[in-house]
Each structure stands twice: as C-alpha cells, then as structure tokens.
Amino acid sequence: MSFTTRELKQLQNIVEIASALMAKAQEHVDAKAAEKAERQANKRVRRSGKELVKFRRDLKKMRNDGVPVAELSETYGVSASYIYQL
C-alpha cells in the first residue's frame, strides 16, 4: 500500500498530536502521584502508650534544650499549641 505525500503529512500530524496528548496525560498522572504523596506525608500519626510517653518526654527535653517550638511542630507534625501544653 503506497501513501501519497498528503496522506503521509496527515499521518505525521496524527502522530504528533498523539505524542502531545500522551505527554500531557503523563504530566497529569505525575501531578496526581505527587499530590497523593504529599497528602500521605502530612497524614496524622496516632501515638499511644509507651510511645506517647517517650514522645512527650523527648519533646520536653528538646524544649528545655532551647529548640524552637516552630521547628519541633514542623518536624513531628504536631501543632505548636500541643507543644506549649506540655
């Protein structure tokens, strides 16, 4: 089957459009994956029992050593008010 020059150009256009659509779809998938990873990174962690006691003890020790509350809250994912309550 032989193609004319016009048909070849049309096929090239189809391939270019398909490539552009595939690249755009991949960007969308990557953005969704990054968004999901960010949501999971900010997920709350429930501490209980011995782990909670150790966590509170460590936070109090760090505060007494002069570590800023903002830094602790950012690192451990708790609010500044929680740290001040300890």
Buried (B, 14 or more C-beta within 10 A) or exposed (E): EEEEEEEEEEEEEEEEEEEEEEEEEEEEEEEEEEEEEEEEEEEEEEEEEEEEEEBBEEBEEBBEEEBEBEEBBEEBEBEEEBBEEE
